[in-house]
Amino acid sequence: GKSLSLICGALRWLKDYQDKQKAELEQMLQGKTAESNEEKENQSGNIPAELDWISEFKKKQEVDEKNQKIKKEVETRLKQEAKLAEMKKSKYISIKRKRAQLESEFDDLMKGATKDVKEQIKAEIVETATGTEGPDGEDERLILADYTSDSEEKTDGSEEEEEEVVHCTKIYFCSRTHSQLSQFVREVIKSPYGEETRVISLGSRQNLCVNEAVKRLKSLSLMNDACRDLQKKSTGKKDTSEPKKRRVGGAKGCPFYRQEAIEVFKDSALLEVRDIEQLAMLGKQMKACPYFGTRKSVPEAEIVALPYNTLLHKSTREASGIKLKDCIVIIDEAHNLLETINNVYSTEITGSQLVRAHSQLSQYEHKYRSRLKAQNLMYIKQILYVLASLTKALGGKIDQVPDKQMFTVIETRLWTLNNFLFHCQLDNVNMFKILRYCQKSMISRKLHGFVEKYRPEIVPAAEQEKQKETSTSSLSSFLQTISGKGPNPSKVVDAVVNDDRREDFVMASPLMHIEGFLMSLTNADKDGRIVVNKQKLLSQSSIKFILLNPAIHFSDIVREARAVVVAGGTMQPVSEFRTQLFQAAGVEAGRILEYSCGHVIPGEQLLPIALTTGPTGIPLDFTFQNRSQNSLLDELGRLVCNICNVVPAGVICFFPSYDYEKFVYTHWETTGVLARLATKKKVFREPKKASQVDQVLSGYASCIQNPSGSVTGAIMFCVVGGKMSEGINFSDNMGRCVLMVGIAVSKHELSRTQGEDGLPQCKLSTRSRW
């Protein structure tokens, strides 16, 4: 009911706002331009309306500008609505014609007769993933372009074109997982506004990519890099002197990344409400990329459903084409919004990443020194100095392998930002200019391509001058060795997917990750802290930035949006959001409105109990100092077994973290608690990989629906804030009892919640202390 209430209320306001804009346009077209409030007051009162000609001209100019703005917005929206209405009226005839034409061209490209074309496309994906490049002129794309100083910086014409795209007033709906967004889209279809509302869902390449060769790379980092490289090849210039079929068959790039097909996909996606899975299926059917097609649909959509991170992270928000000005932002399941913002902007880098990035960048600078301009060389030297200083802060050296640098003292120190920069001797470095250079020059992508091609090793600086460059990567050589006779594309793709060392390849060029940490150093001193963690080896040591003030990154959303709605079923205490998020972001207390209502389940059907002792009287003290004691874990095991003997169907047991869940599970496996549980309930565990969640949930549901023998159901070990911490997963028999391990409730809290019968009432805070 919560989602449906949000949908109906927000869409009703949106429709009324659109009607108001139409009425204003009609008045303007009829010459009934609205006068300003001050002029109305002057006419109705005794205040003289005689004003000098300067003030009169200024007021007239302000009214004209306002009316022109309204006229432009409404006319644009009316054109969009007329276009969509025409397509609906023609029952997709125009789209079907274009679609048939595009499918014919796609079939010519991917015909079974042209088997070599498919192999070539797979080979191009492998080139992107492994770095095997052609011999002629490939280094040109690795060279940094000329970089002008800040005073000489010029605006690119492409950016101006992007700014001309007009966005209609819309609703941005955010939730934590893609399954919740799919549920929201289904609720929109049920609502009275489902047929007349334009809805689009945004997702990552893992959810929306339809190129099988790219999807088989599995790793999101590899998929992003492969997609960007194929995108550049798709938009590159082609030789028009060759016959059409020859050019199509020999074209490089993704066959789904075609602008005309993406435009047709955009129009079709807005005609009907679809969730992420349906959009991906539509893209596959239309032979168009749904990842870029959904982003093309954002300006004309009335509702945009997107995950938390896409909205909260500023660079991701801008890259997705999201404009919040005069729009409504609804954040559902916002009980962990503060923690989410802190996690998004908290970054950690290791000593191994710093040494590897310094070695790679220094070798890149050495190889292309004669081809780089002085401005590029100056900034590269500054980046190398920053990397060396951060490595020195960990006590390491940049010219030695991090796995061989050992420390005698293991310590963890907490620094303020200013003290850390002063300690690293970086207080005189303009980090904003370095970050602007990294963004404009895209040096991290250039370096990534350099690493893919040459795979430079970590070597001392003195040996880099003598090092002989090679164009064959070690990963390519490895793949060629295991394939037998050279790079068969299909076998190479499988090798990239199944190679155990692919995670090392994903982080082969860590400069882009380090740029995120450098961005963290630009925060105010009071908004964050630096934790320097020194371990036995430099490769295990790390520097972490912890954000303490989420309001600084949420203030952009509050400032740009017309209204921000924060909703959830477990929002108490609301004072956290009021003080730490909105008021800290500059919102006046009078603008913050609160609304809450009772639970849909009657209080007499709920029994919340806070247990302070176990069956044998041992205190259930899950503080950090005591939670690993064997006596406590044995007592918890006896408690869970007793509950499983009494409660039918499904039982869910939540732990504070994945590590603690694994620790308890291992202990119970050794002591025989799991064997006792198995006599009554089949044991399931929450997986860390999102792709395995549906499989585990289906097995859990099947065991509950079809009990056999003495087994009365199943028990699921989950993690708070994990992939299964939503009520939608455990309805009815799926969750007859919920155990929360690790919540510390004081006696005072417990006494305040007891009723006349001595049992705890339904007033226990759902956000008690861990």
N, C-alpha and C positions, 0 to 999 in steps of 0.2 A: 503493500500500500504506500510505502514511503516514496518509492521511485515514481509511481503513478501520480501521486499528489504533486511532486516536483514538476513532472512533465506537464500536467494539465494547468497548473498555476502559471508556469513560465510561458507556455505556448499561448495561453489566453492573453497574457500581457503583450506578447509579441504581435499577435493578431490585432489587438486594439491599437498598438503603436503604429502598425502599418496602415490601419484605417485612418488614424489621425494624420499621418503623412499624406495620404491621398486627399483628405479633406483640405489640407493646407495647399496642396498643389492646385486643386480645383479653384480655391479662392484666388490664388495668384493668376491663374489663367483667365479668370473673370474680371481681373483688375481690382479685386477686393483685398489689397495688401493690408495685412494686419499692422496696426499702429503699435508703437511701443507703449509700455505701461505708463511711462512718465507723461507721454502726450495725452493719454486717456485721462490721467489725473488732472492735467492742466485744463482739459476741456470741461470736466465735470465739476471742478472746484472754482474758487474765486481767484486762483493764481493766474496772473496774466500770461497768455500764450505767446506774447511777443518776445521773440528771441533774436539775437543778432544773427546775421547770415552765416557766420562761421559755425556756430553751434547747430544751426538748422541743417547746414550742408553735412556736417559730421554725422548727425543722427540719420539723415537720409541715406548716407553712405553705409552706415552700419546695418540699416534695415535692408538695403539692396543686397549687401553681401550675405546676410542671413537668408534672404529669400532665394538668392542664386544657389546657395549651398543646398537648401532644401529641394529646390527644383532639380538640381543635378542628381542628388541621391535618389529621389523618387522616380525620376525618368529612367535612371539606370535600372532600378529595381523593376519598374514596369516593363522594360524591355526584356529583362531576364524572365519575368513571369510570362510574358507573351510568347517568348521562345519556347519555354517548357510547355505552356498550354497548347501551342501549335503541335508540338511533338506528341503530346498525349492525345490530342484530337485526331491526328493522323494515324494513331495506333502504331507508332514506331516505324511507319513506312520508310521515312527518310533515313532513320538509323539502320534499318534492315538493309536498305540498298547500299549504304556506305559499308556496313558490316560485311555484306556478301562480297563487295569489291576488295576489301582489305583481306578477307579470308582467302580469296583467290590468289592474291599476291603472296600471302603467307604460305599457302600450299605450294606455290611455285618455288618458294625458298626452301621449304622443308620436305620436298617430294621424296618418296622412297627411292626413286631412281637416282637421285643425286646423293648417294650415300657419303661421298667424299665431303659434301657440305656439312653434314652433321658432325663428321669427324673433325672437320676444321673448326667448327664452333666449339666443340669440346676442347680441342687443343688450345683455343684462345683463352678459355676459362683456366686451363692449367697454366698457361703462360702467366696469367694474372696472379695465380696462387703460388707458383713456384719460382717465378722470376726468369724463366727461359725466354729470352728475347731474340729478335732477329739481329743480324750482324750490322745492318746498314742504318746509320742515323738514329739509333735508338737512344743514344745518350742525350740527344737534343731535348727530350722531354724531362730529363733529370736536371738540366741547368736552370738555375734561378734567373728569373727575368730581372730587368733593370729595376731598381727600387729608388724612388725619389724620396727626398727628405720630407718631413712633415709640412714644411711651408710650401713645398712644390707639389704636394699631393694633388692628383687630378681625379675627378669623378668619372667612373666608367659609365658609358652610355647604357649598358645593359641594366644597371641598377635603376636608372631613371625609368626605363620601360616597366620594370617590376612595380615601381611605386604608382604607376598609372592604373593598376588593377584596382577596381572599386569593390570593396567588401560591403555586403548588406549587413544590417544589424542582425546579429545571430546569438545563439546560446551555445556556450562551450560547456559540455558535460564531461567531467573527469571522474574516473574511478581507478582503483588500484590494479585490477587484472583485466585481461581481455575477456574472460568469461563473464565478469560483471558488466562490461560494456555490451556484450552480446545480449545479456538479459535485459539491459536498459533499452536496447533497440527493439527487442520483442515487446516490451511494455509500450513503446511509442506506437507500434502497429496496433495494439489493443485500444489505444486511446481514441477519443473522437476526432483527433487531428491527424491520425496516421496517414490518411490518403492524400492530404493536401500539404504535407510538410516535407521539405527537402532535408534529408538526413544523410550524413556521410561519417564514416568511422575511419580513424587514422591508426596505423599500426606500424611495426617495424618490418624490415625485409624478411625476417624469419616468418612472419605471419602472412605477408602479401606477395612475396616473390614467387613467380610462376615458372622461372627458368630452372628446369630440373638440374642442369649442370652446375648452376650457382648454388642451389639448395643443397646439393650433395656435399658441399664444402663444410656444412654443419656449423662451424664457428662463425659467430656474427661478425667478428673483425675481418675474417677472410671474405665473407659475403659482401661486406661494405666496400672493401678495396676492389674486389672483382667487379662489382656493379659500377663503381665510379670509372674504372678503366674501360669497361665495355661501353659505358655511356659516352665517353670521349670518342671512342672509335665509331660509335653509331652516328654521332653528329659531325664526324670529320668529312672532308671534301672527297668526292668520288670522281673517278675519271669518266667523264661523260662520253668519251670517244668510243668506249667499248659498248657492245650490245647490252640491252637491258638485263637479259637473263644472266649474262656473264658477270655483270656488275653486282646483281643481287646475290648470286651464288658465291662470289668471291668477296663479298662485303664483310668487314670485320665489325664486331659489336653484337649486342644482344638483339635477337630477332623480335623481341616483344617491345623494345624501346623505339617506337615509331610515333612521331608527333601526331599524325593524322589519326592513327588508331587510338592514341591516348585521348584525343579530343572527343572521339565518338564514345569511348568508355566513360568519360566525364559526364556527357549528356545522359547516357543511359543509366549511370549510377544515381543521378539525381531524380530520375523519374519514379523510382520505387525505393522504399525503405529496405535496406539490406544490412546484415551484420558483416563482420570481418570475413568470416568463412564464405559467405555468399558473394562478397565482393571479389575475393580471390578466385572463386569458381567462375564468376562473370568475366574476369580478366583472361582466364585461360580459354574460355569459350570465344571471346572476341579477339584473341591473339594480341592483347594489349597489356601493358604493365600496370597492374592495379596499385602498386606502390606510388608511382608518380601520378597516376590518374586520380587517386583520392586527394592528393595535394592540389591538383588542378581544380578540384571541385570545391575547395574550401571557400573561395570568395562568394559563390552563389548559394552555398548551403545555409539553411536556417538553424540547424542543429549540427554541431560537430562533436562526436564522441571520441575521446582520446585518453590515453593513460596519464597518470600523475606526472611522470618524469618529462613527458613531452611539453607539458604546460609549465612546470616549475623551473626547468632548466632553460635559461634565457637563450643560449645559442641554439639549442634544439628547437625552441619555440620559433625563433626567427627563421631557421632553416626550413621549417615546415610551412612557412607562409601564414602563420597565425597572427592576426592583428586584433588586439583586445579593445581598441578604442570604441566607446559607446556600446559595448556588447555586455552580455550577462555571462558570468562565470559561476557554474554550479560544481562544487567539489563534494562528491558523495563518498561515504565511508571515510570521513575526514578525521576519525579519532586518532590516527597516527600521522596527521599532517605535519606537525612540528618535527617529529623524528624523521619523516621522509625528506623534508627540506634540508635538515642537517646532514643526512646521509648523502644526498645528491651533491652537496657542495663540500663534503669532507673528503679529502684525497690523501693517498699514501703512496710514497715511492720508496723503492728499496735501493740499497747500495749497488746491487747488480745492475739495475736499470740505469743508474747514474753513470757507472763506469762504461757500460756498453754504449750508451748514447754519446758519451764524450769520445770514445774511440771511433765510433762510426762517423760522427760529424767531423772529427779531425782528419780522418782518411778521405772523406768527401771533399773537404776543403783542400787537401793536398792534391787530389786528382784533378780538380777543376779550377785550381787557383788561377791559372793563366786565362781562363774564360769567364771569370767572375769580375764584376765591377767593384770599385773600391768601397761603395756603400754596402754591398752584400758582404764583403770580406770583413768590414768593421763590425757588423752585427753578428756574424758568425763567431768572431773573436770574443765578443761580449757573451754570447751564449755559452761558449766553451769555458769562459771564466766563471760563469754562474754554476755550471755543472761541476767544475773542479772545486769551487768553494763549498757546495753542498756535500760533495764527497769527503772533503776535509772535515766538515762538521760531524760526520760519522766516524772520523778517525781513520779513513781509508786513503788510498793512493790511486790516482787515475791510470797509472801505467802498469798495473799489476792485475792479474785475474782475480776477481772478487772471491771466488771459492777458495783461494789460497791465502787470503789475508785474514789472519786470526787475531783476536783481541784477548787480552788477559782479564780485562775488567768488563763485566756485564752490568749495564745500568740503564735506567730510564729517566730522562729529565724532561721537565715541563718548562716551556719558554713562552713568553709573550712574543708577539710578532716583531716588535721593534728590537727587543733584546736579541732575538734570534738573528735578525738581519745584521745587527751590529756585531754579533759573535762571528758570523760568516763573512764579515767585511763586504756585505752587499748593500749597506745603507746608502751608499752613494751611487747605486745603479738605478737608472730609470726603468723600472720593470714595465711600466705602461708602454714605453716606446718599443721595448723588446717584444712584448706580446702583440702590439700592433704590427710589427714587422713579421712575426710568425704567421699572423692571420693573413696579411696581404700577400706575402711571398709564398705561402703554403710550403714552407721549408720542411715540415715534418713529412708531408706526402712525397716531396722530392727525395728526402733521405730514405723513406720507406722503399721507393722504387730502386734507389741505389743499393739498398741492402738486399732486396729481392734478386737483383741481378748479380751482385758480386759477393754477397755474404762475407763482409769483412770481419775478421776475428779481432779479439781484444789483444793488442800488441803494444809494447812500450813505444813511446813517442820517437825514440831514437831509431827504432827499427822500421817505422812507417815510411821513412825516406827511401829505404832499400827494398821495401816490399813490392813484389811484382803483382800487378793487378791482373785478375783473370775474369773472363766474362761468363764462366760456368759456375753456378752456385753449387754448394755442397749438397743441398737438398735435391737439386736436379740430378747430380751425379748418382746420388743414392737411389733415386727413383729409376734412373736408367739402368743401374746395376741389377736391381731386383726384377726389372721387366724383361731382361734377357737381351733383346736385340734393339734397343733404342726406345724412344718415347712413343709407344702406342697410346693414343689419347685416352681411350676408355680405361685402360689399365692404370694410367697415371692418375686419372681422377680418383679411382678407387684407392690407390695408394695414398693420395693426399688425405682422403677421408679417414682411412683406417690406420695411418701411421701414428704410432704412440708419441712421436716427437712433435706432433703438429701444434701442441700448446706452446712449446718453446718457439716454434716458428711464428705463432701469432704475436708474441711479445718480442720478436726479433728486433724491431725498431721501436723503442719505448719513448721516443722524443715527444710524440703527441700526448702521451699520458703525463709526461713531465710538464708539458705546457699547462695542463690543468692545475698542477700544483703551483706553478709560478703565478697563475691567476689568483690562487688562494692567498698568496703573499701580498696582494694589493688591497686586502681588506683592512679595515681600521683595527688599531691595536686592541681595542676592547671587545671586538666581535669574534675573536677566535684565539686559539692556542696552538702551539707547535709541540708535538711529543717526539723526542729523539730517543729511539729504542735501539740500543747497542747490544748485539748478541755475540756469540763466539766467532762467527764469520761475518765478513762484510756483506756477503750476499744475503744473509738473513737479517741484517740490520735495516732499519727503516726510519723515515721521517714522515710524520703524519700531521696534517692540518685538521683540527676539529673546529667546526663552526659552532659558536655559542649563541648567535643571534639570528634566528631564521627570518626575522622581520625585514632585514636589509634586502633580501632577495625576493621577499613577497611584496615589498612596497611597490615595485613596478607593476604588478598585477592589480593591486588596489588602486593605484593612481590612474591607470589607463582604462580599466573596466568601468562600466556604468554602475554595476552592482556585483557583489561577490556573495554567494550563498554557500555556507559551510554546513553540511548536513551529515548525519550519522545516527546510528542507533545507540552508541556508547560514547557520548560526547562529554559526559561529566568527568572532571569539573570544567565547566565552561569558562571559568575565570582564566584558565591558561590561555585559551584562544583570544580572549578579550585583551589581556594585558601583554602577553608575549608576542602576539601576532599582529592584531589590528591596531591597538593603541601605540605599540612600539613602531609600527609602520607609518604613523602619523595620522591615523583616523581619529576624529573627535568622538568622545564617548556618546554624544547624542545621536550619532549616525549608526551606532551598533544596536540592532534589534535582535531580541531572542524570542524563540518560540519552542515550546516542548509540549509533548502530549504523552499520555499513558501507553503502556504496552498492550499489544493486541491480545496477549494471553492473560486471562484473569489471574489475580494474585493467588487465589486458593489453589491453582494448579501448578504453582511453582514452589520449590522447596530449596532455597539457598542455605547451605550449611558451611560454616567456617570451622574446620577441624584444627585444633591446636595440639592434640595428642593422637597417637595411633592406637590400635587394638590392645597392645600391651602396656600402654601408658607412656611410651617414649615420646618426648616433645618433637613435634614436626617443625624444626627450626631449619629453614632452607637459606640461611645467610651464607655468604661466600665462604666463611671459615668452617662451617659445619656440613655443607651440603654433600661433601664427598665421603663422609664417614660411613663405614659399612653398616653400623647399627641403624642409622637413619634410613639408608636404602633398603635394608631388610624390613624395617617397620613399614615403609611406604609400599613394599611388595605385598606384605600381609594385608594392608588396607585395600589395595587394588584387587587382590584375589577375593576378599570378602564382598566387595562391591559387585564384582562379576558373578558371584554366586547368587546374588539377589536380583540384580537388574536384568531384565530380558533384552533381547535385540542388540542394539548398538551402543557402545560406550566409547567416548572420546576422552583421551588423556593428553592434556597440553603441557609442554615443558617450556622453560624460558628460552632455550636456544637449541640449535642442532647439536652442538658439542655436548651439552648436558644430557640431551636425549640419548645420544650414542653412548655416553658414559654409563647411564642408568641401565640401558638395554644390555650392554656388555656384562654388567654386574649381575643382573637378573638371569642372564643366560648361563653364567657360571654357577650361581647358587641354586638354580632349579626353579626360580619363580616363573619363568616363561613356560616351563613344562606344566606347572600347576594351572597357569592361566589357560593353556591350550586345551585342558579338559572341559572348560566351559565356553571359552571364546577363542576364535581364531585371531592371531595377532597380525596386524598390518602396521606398516611404518610409512610416514610421509616421505616421499622421495625429494631429493634436492633438485632434480631435473624436471622442468615443467612438462616435458613431453611424456613423462611417465605417470603424471597425476591421474589422468582419465583411466588408465589401466588399473591403478591401485584402487580408485574409487569404485570401479565396476566390480572388481573382485570383492571388495568390502560389502557392497550392496547385495551381490549374489549370495554371499555367505549368510547375510541376515534374512533375506527373503526365502532361502531354502535351508533351514537348519537340519542337521542330521545327528541322530543319536543323543549323546549328552551335551553336544555343542549347541548352545542356545542363541548364538549370534557371533559377533566379532568385536574386537577392541582396536582402536586406531590410535597410535602414538603420533601426535602432531606437535607443531611448534607455534608459539604465539607470534603472530605477524607473518607467518609463513604462507605457503600456497594453499592451505586447507583451513584457514582460520576464519572462514566466512560461513554464516548460517545457512546459506543456500545449499551447501554441500551436505548438511546433516539435518534434513527435515524428517519429522515423524519418527519411525522406527530406526532411522539412521543415527539418531542421537538421543537416546532415552536418558542418558546421564553424561554430564560433562565434568571432568576433573581438571582443576587448575593447580598444577604443582609449582610451588615457589612463591605464592602470594603471602605476604606477611601482613596480618591484620592484628592491630593492637586490641587489648582487652576492652579499652574504652570504646573503640569502634563497635566491637561485638555487643557490648552491653546496650549501646544506643539503638541497636537494630533488633533486640529481642522483643517479642510480643508477650501477651498475657500468659500464653501457654508455655513460655520459655523457649520456643523455637525462633530462630532468626527470621526476621521479616524480609521482604523484597526491597529493602532500602540500602543494602550493602553496595558500596561504590564499586563499579566495574573497573575503575582505574586505581585500585589500591597499590600500595608500594610493592615492588618486587624485591 
